[in-house]
């Protein structure tokens, strides 16, 4: 807070103090002794100090710039001396200082009694009495103000400094000013800063003799620099020397690392004209000179290892007890440097955010009546980010409620450039593949399961595992406790704004489409272009659409298509041949476009579709790894998979009209998962399975399947076999080749009458489920007579349990 003089009274305004200390003194007594020592010590501590060295001619009024300097100073140090009271200028300044103390919250006075006693000042005795004997002949009202001011300030606790002992008092005076200043900075205008600063302070462990490095890491605008600054201001006095290098990233780009090295050495050793021509020599100089001083060093906004290597590489560069604080958006840097602790500031709580907004807009702790609801809307938009709250608060300051509403409406579609620039710093530091990953998550996958997102982006050859870890390191992304990706809403909006700015006027020239109205416009009016690479449409309820039959014909670069809850009213004649990922829930057509050549397709998921036959004949499926058409009740037969040489998973669960599984499925060399559960019309299967990688095979509920395929010798990887609820009469003896089988479910096979003894030789079988097999009569060639059923199955149970395996059996 500061005050503006309107001529007669002071009015409150928000803003920073111009000076931290104003020095009020009698030049002839102190200028070349105590004052010089005090001023130099304040400057050395980086305390902004106003000292007027002009000599005013007798009878001249105090200049207006001095009055303004007093108003704009947080503290006033009043140095009383023998001849102080002889100067009407000093006394006018003092009266002004007292006036500011009375009317301006936060203005503090520190009195120093140099070679005089406080009682002389308070009661105007001694040299002060002699001076006032002459002043009494002047304007009586002014003299009375001077007397009152002297009495008030002399009653404030201060320092009595004997002449000749000046140097002994300089340090405690400066230390008191420094600590008071730090304490005020700790709380003033920095909502929620206390707990965050003390968390960092607890990490520093000041007082221990080791050298500690602490990282403050988080997204842009979260308050890293503010926290580091308050830590520095509050605790740098506990070190022999200190330096705060602001904006290392930006300064290094603009001025070079040598400039920062010069600044660091100049701060630490209070030397001017330090010149470094070679960065490597500068690093050696820093190492050589810093090892003998206990220092506090803050490197703000570091973004690459080279900066650290040239400014603060290793702990052995520093004297014991030194502390190095690094702020960065990149956690990987901190891990590489092996810092002792990493602090990640939290977003402001709703209460803290409203308070900060209110202080910024209204200069008070709470918003005034009428602005409470709108303040909550602003806070919800900012999602606890101090930078966004301050920016919006400054923009909204002094505006009406209708203007607030208009601003919030505009924010939905127009991301403020000032906030965008802060986040884009992190985005611009990414490699191209990481940028693509970021944009996909921002546009489509924020809040989605990490494993599923990794799977999809892997299909697009974006190497998502390393890319996502880099996004996390750079504070652009995080992972929730339930393994879902989470991106701060403003960071997400920044990503979407980047896409918007690819083509502000023509949405069909943007690489990604996710807004329903945009997608509907492009596909209905057939305005697709080669610029469009990804489309994701996820409607909450089903909607009829009138997309043009050739809607996708010009989207030659489309690789990702994800559609949900759309009821097509027209056929589609084209699908782009470059598609790599298609997920279309409820696809309403009977087949895919006939000219679609899915050579690049990696995953095809069309659950609950109306598909009867995907395509006719054989398609080149060189890249297909996963196909899922579960609960597509009109599907009659699977396609020919002869050219699907890398297919890993097939899921046709619940396709109740599926009759035939093409024989090509039986020889898929990379298939891991084959799910035909509840395909209740299925009658035709491959005669033999030769799938050496198959791990899970389910025919559960396929009630018309009377015979399962034979198994070849190379199928030892099969772990689970589910044939429960089928119409099988027996199991093939080739089941003996399934040496890796750990679960066999034959429950509710009501026609099953025969089991091969080979089952008992499957050493890895742990779960053998035999429930409701009421007609089971023989075990291999040995008949199980009705009277002996119970004892035989008790023996089977005992056999499995004796080998540590489980069997659930019930014959009736």
Secondary structure, DSSP 8 states (H G I E B T S, - for coil): -EEEE-SSSEEEE----SEEEEEE--HHHHTTTHHHHHHHHHHHTT--EE-------TT----HHHHHHHHTEEEEEEEE-TTGGG-HHHHHHHHHHHHHHHHSTT-EEEEEEESS-HHHHHTT-HHHHHHHHHHTTS-HHHHHHHHHHHHHHHTS--EEE-TT-HHHHHHHHHHHHHHHHHHHHHHTT-TTHHHHHHHHHHHH-TTSSS-EEEEEE-STTSSHHHHHHHHHHHHGGGSSEEEEE--HHHHHHHH-HHHHHHHHHHHHHT-S----S-HHHHHHHHHHHHTTS-EEEEEEEE-SHHHHHHHS--GGGS-TT-EEEEEES-HHHHHHHT-SEEE------HHHHHHHHHHHHHSSSS--TT-HHHHHHHHHHHTT-HHHHHHHHHHHTT--HHHHHHHHHHHTT---HHHHHHHHHHHHTS-HHHHHHHHHIIIIITTSBHHHHHHHHHHTT--HHHHHHHHHHTTS-EE-TTSBEE--HHHHHHHHHHHHTT-SS-GGGSSEE--HHHHHHHHHTT---TT--EEEEEEEEEEEE---TTTTTT-TT--EEEEEEEEESS------TT--EEEEET--SSS--TT---TT--EEE-TT---S-S-SSB---TT--EEE-TT-TT--B--B-TT-TT--EEE-TT-TT--B--GGGGG-TT--EEE-TT-TT--B--SEE--TT--EEE-TT-TT-----EE-TT-TT--EEE-TT---SB--GGGGG-TT--EEE-TT-TT--EE-GGGGG-TT--EEEEES-TT--EETTEE--GGGHHHHHHHHHHHHHHTT-EEEEE--
